[in-house]
């Protein structure tokens, strides 16, 4: 398997998936598995990891160094499994060097991550979707997009639900919040729809609400300026990076978590909020496909829709009801794909 990061060193959505999948295959299902990834993101105490010094240079140069080691190991394995667009070159090289079956997982597409996706990423995804022996998508949303954009099919294996870590931090006291608290955490990019959430807070009348915005990105300063222009500086707290150890404290302190994204292929933050017992207001997401109707308050990426959703969520009295999907289920479903296609 090819990855990029591994918890706790890196805890992005793809990295959480790879870490949980790899450890489940190795520890619970008895699969002899090897995970190739950059040495700087590899923990020291995880068996089966194959750290590669990727050195300096741009992403293409670093991936090329991963490719060489991935291809060297491929002949000793039945399956090679890559994730997202950066797996194209390593997967192609390893497939040519071995008889292994190539499985490619798509966690998101370039069009999910960018309003105007880079043509290089789009073309790489197109080649990847059509070169791998079989594709896995994390939701029907992603499967449909792969088919529509790249004319390729895939199998759906949903992500598991992630439980955030709680440290006991009193978030409300630290931030001086006495009324209702809303929470967002994620990258500050166009695709996350944060400006619509800020405008919704401006329009939300008759409630003492504070929006806590976690994370960062190239839009952070622009969003802070937009908050000032809206005149809601006293109702919004930009807290920056939220340490993994405290993330559960922020979810639990919130009356509602908000995911206003234009595209959310799955939505691991949504599962974290649910696991903390917090109401969730969300635009269409892959995780909604495995949740009962009414579990999430579903909205569109539009301030008026978000306002209506916030009111509904804040007025709910019972915590969300759902059945958790375990990461071991993900490992078992993925192994079933291996066994079918290899």
BELQUIMO-V273605 format. One record per backbone hydrogen bond with DSSP energy under -0.5 kcal/mol. CO is the residue of the C=O (numbers start at 1). NH is the residue of the N-H. E is the energy in kcal/mol with one decimal. If there is no record, write none. Layout:
co->CO nh->NH e->E
co->CO nh->NH e->E
This chain:
co->1 nh->36 e->-3.1
co->6 nh->9 e->-1.5
co->6 nh->10 e->-0.8
co->12 nh->16 e->-2.7
co->13 nh->17 e->-2.1
co->14 nh->18 e->-2.7
co->15 nh->19 e->-2.6
co->16 nh->20 e->-2.7
co->17 nh->21 e->-3.0
co->18 nh->22 e->-2.9
co->19 nh->23 e->-2.2
co->20 nh->24 e->-1.9
co->21 nh->25 e->-2.6
co->22 nh->26 e->-2.4
co->23 nh->27 e->-3.1
co->23 nh->28 e->-0.6
co->24 nh->28 e->-1.5
co->24 nh->29 e->-1.6
co->25 nh->31 e->-2.9
co->31 nh->33 e->-1.1
co->34 nh->36 e->-0.6
co->35 nh->50 e->-3.4
co->36 nh->3 e->-2.7
co->37 nh->52 e->-2.0
co->38 nh->41 e->-1.6
co->39 nh->42 e->-1.4
co->41 nh->6 e->-0.7
co->41 nh->43 e->-0.5
co->45 nh->47 e->-0.6
co->46 nh->49 e->-1.2
co->48 nh->35 e->-2.3
co->49 nh->51 e->-0.5
co->50 nh->37 e->-1.4
co->52 nh->39 e->-2.7
co->52 nh->54 e->-0.8
co->58 nh->62 e->-1.9
co->59 nh->63 e->-2.5
co->60 nh->64 e->-1.9
co->61 nh->65 e->-1.3
co->62 nh->66 e->-1.6
co->63 nh->67 e->-2.5
co->64 nh->68 e->-1.6
co->65 nh->69 e->-1.2
co->66 nh->70 e->-2.6
co->67 nh->71 e->-2.7
co->68 nh->72 e->-1.7
co->69 nh->73 e->-1.8
co->70 nh->74 e->-1.4
co->71 nh->75 e->-0.6
co->73 nh->76 e->-1.7
co->74 nh->77 e->-2.3
co->78 nh->101 e->-2.5
co->80 nh->103 e->-3.1
co->81 nh->2 e->-2.6
co->82 nh->105 e->-2.7
co->84 nh->87 e->-2.0
co->85 nh->88 e->-2.0
co->86 nh->90 e->-0.6
co->87 nh->91 e->-2.4
co->88 nh->92 e->-2.8
co->89 nh->93 e->-2.3
co->90 nh->94 e->-2.6
co->91 nh->95 e->-2.5
co->92 nh->96 e->-1.9
co->93 nh->97 e->-1.2
co->95 nh->98 e->-0.8
co->101 nh->80 e->-2.9
co->101 nh->103 e->-0.6
co->102 nh->133 e->-1.2
co->102 nh->134 e->-1.6
co->103 nh->82 e->-2.3
co->104 nh->136 e->-2.8
co->105 nh->84 e->-3.5
co->105 nh->107 e->-0.6
co->106 nh->138 e->-1.4
co->109 nh->112 e->-1.6
co->109 nh->113 e->-1.4
co->110 nh->114 e->-1.3
co->114 nh->117 e->-0.5
co->118 nh->122 e->-2.1
co->119 nh->123 e->-2.6
co->120 nh->124 e->-2.1
co->121 nh->125 e->-2.6
co->122 nh->126 e->-2.2
co->123 nh->127 e->-2.3
co->124 nh->128 e->-2.5
co->125 nh->129 e->-2.9
co->126 nh->130 e->-1.2
co->127 nh->131 e->-1.2
co->128 nh->131 e->-0.7
co->128 nh->132 e->-2.1
co->134 nh->104 e->-2.3
co->135 nh->155 e->-2.7
co->136 nh->106 e->-3.2
co->137 nh->157 e->-2.4
co->138 nh->159 e->-0.6
co->139 nh->143 e->-2.3
co->140 nh->144 e->-2.7
co->141 nh->145 e->-1.9
co->142 nh->146 e->-2.6
co->143 nh->147 e->-2.0
co->144 nh->148 e->-2.5
co->145 nh->149 e->-3.1
co->146 nh->150 e->-2.1
co->146 nh->152 e->-0.9
co->147 nh->151 e->-1.3
co->155 nh->137 e->-3.2
co->155 nh->157 e->-0.6
co->162 nh->164 e->-0.6
co->165 nh->248 e->-2.5
co->165 nh->249 e->-0.6
co->169 nh->171 e->-1.2
co->170 nh->174 e->-2.3
co->171 nh->175 e->-2.2
co->172 nh->176 e->-1.0
co->172 nh->177 e->-2.5
co->176 nh->178 e->-0.6
co->180 nh->210 e->-2.4
co->181 nh->255 e->-2.8
co->181 nh->256 e->-1.3
co->182 nh->212 e->-2.8
co->183 nh->258 e->-2.7
co->184 nh->214 e->-3.5
co->187 nh->189 e->-1.4
co->188 nh->219 e->-1.9
co->189 nh->192 e->-1.2
co->189 nh->194 e->-0.6
co->190 nh->193 e->-1.9
co->191 nh->262 e->-3.1
co->191 nh->263 e->-0.8
co->193 nh->196 e->-0.6
co->193 nh->197 e->-1.2
co->194 nh->198 e->-2.4
co->195 nh->199 e->-2.2
co->196 nh->200 e->-1.9
co->197 nh->201 e->-2.1
co->198 nh->202 e->-1.8
co->199 nh->203 e->-1.7
co->200 nh->204 e->-1.4
co->203 nh->205 e->-0.7
co->207 nh->209 e->-1.3
co->208 nh->180 e->-2.7
co->210 nh->182 e->-2.9
co->210 nh->212 e->-0.6
co->211 nh->213 e->-0.6
co->211 nh->237 e->-3.0
co->212 nh->184 e->-2.4
co->212 nh->214 e->-0.6
co->213 nh->239 e->-2.3
co->213 nh->240 e->-0.8
co->214 nh->186 e->-0.9
co->216 nh->188 e->-1.8
co->217 nh->220 e->-1.6
co->219 nh->223 e->-2.7
co->220 nh->224 e->-2.2
co->221 nh->225 e->-2.1
co->222 nh->226 e->-2.3
co->223 nh->227 e->-2.2
co->224 nh->228 e->-1.7
co->225 nh->229 e->-2.4
co->226 nh->230 e->-2.1
co->227 nh->231 e->-0.7
co->227 nh->232 e->-2.1
co->228 nh->231 e->-0.7
co->232 nh->235 e->-2.3
co->233 nh->236 e->-0.9
co->235 nh->211 e->-3.1
co->236 nh->238 e->-0.5
co->237 nh->213 e->-3.2
co->237 nh->239 e->-0.8
co->240 nh->215 e->-2.8
co->241 nh->243 e->-0.6
co->243 nh->246 e->-1.8
co->243 nh->247 e->-0.8
co->244 nh->165 e->-0.7
co->244 nh->247 e->-0.8
co->246 nh->249 e->-0.7
co->246 nh->250 e->-1.3
co->247 nh->251 e->-2.0
co->248 nh->252 e->-2.8
co->249 nh->253 e->-1.7
co->250 nh->254 e->-0.8
co->251 nh->254 e->-1.1
co->255 nh->279 e->-0.6
co->256 nh->183 e->-1.7
co->257 nh->281 e->-2.9
co->259 nh->283 e->-2.2
co->264 nh->286 e->-1.6
co->266 nh->287 e->-2.3
co->267 nh->271 e->-1.4
co->268 nh->272 e->-2.2
co->269 nh->273 e->-2.2
co->270 nh->274 e->-2.3
co->271 nh->275 e->-2.5
co->272 nh->276 e->-1.1
co->273 nh->276 e->-0.5
co->273 nh->278 e->-2.3
co->274 nh->277 e->-2.0
co->279 nh->257 e->-2.9
co->280 nh->282 e->-0.5
co->280 nh->297 e->-2.9
co->281 nh->259 e->-3.0
co->282 nh->299 e->-2.1
co->284 nh->264 e->-0.5
co->285 nh->288 e->-0.5
co->286 nh->289 e->-1.7
co->287 nh->290 e->-1.8
co->288 nh->291 e->-1.0
co->292 nh->295 e->-2.0
co->296 nh->298 e->-0.9
co->297 nh->282 e->-2.5
co->300 nh->302 e->-2.4
co->302 nh->306 e->-2.5
co->303 nh->307 e->-2.4
co->304 nh->308 e->-2.0
co->305 nh->309 e->-2.2
co->306 nh->310 e->-2.8
co->307 nh->311 e->-2.3
co->308 nh->312 e->-2.0
co->309 nh->313 e->-2.7
co->310 nh->314 e->-2.8
co->311 nh->315 e->-1.4
co->312 nh->316 e->-0.6
co->313 nh->316 e->-1.0
co->322 nh->324 e->-0.6
co->324 nh->326 e->-0.6
co->325 nh->161 e->-2.8
co->326 nh->329 e->-0.5
co->326 nh->330 e->-1.0
co->327 nh->331 e->-2.1
co->328 nh->332 e->-2.6
co->329 nh->333 e->-2.6
co->330 nh->334 e->-2.4
co->331 nh->335 e->-2.5
co->332 nh->336 e->-1.9
co->333 nh->337 e->-1.4
co->334 nh->338 e->-2.3
co->335 nh->339 e->-2.7
co->336 nh->340 e->-1.6
co->337 nh->341 e->-2.4
co->338 nh->342 e->-2.7
